Amino acid sequence: MASVRDQISEMLYNAVSVAMNKSVAELSDSTQLVADLGAKSANLVRIISVIEDELDLDVSYQEFSRRKTLGEVIDYLVELHES
């Protein structure tokens, strides 16, 4: 059975892949949403919406946007999930 972090990671990679029109293979935990992918506010809102629907979490845009890499976002989401 996959760990919570693995499940969140897979879901996030899929959400980012769709929102940013990139393949999952192009993404890694060190991928930066803004610097590497050029994410804008609308992209972040779309990703957050998918996360909230998939994980039934209330994700703060401000907190989410402070995280630069996908790995940092995953860590944040795991913390939210466990709290």
Secondary structure, 3 states (H helix, E strand, C coil): CCCHHHHHHHHHHHHHHHHHCCCHHHCCCCCECCCCCCCCHHHHHHHHHHHHHHHCCCCCHHHHHHCCEHHHHHHHHHHHHHC
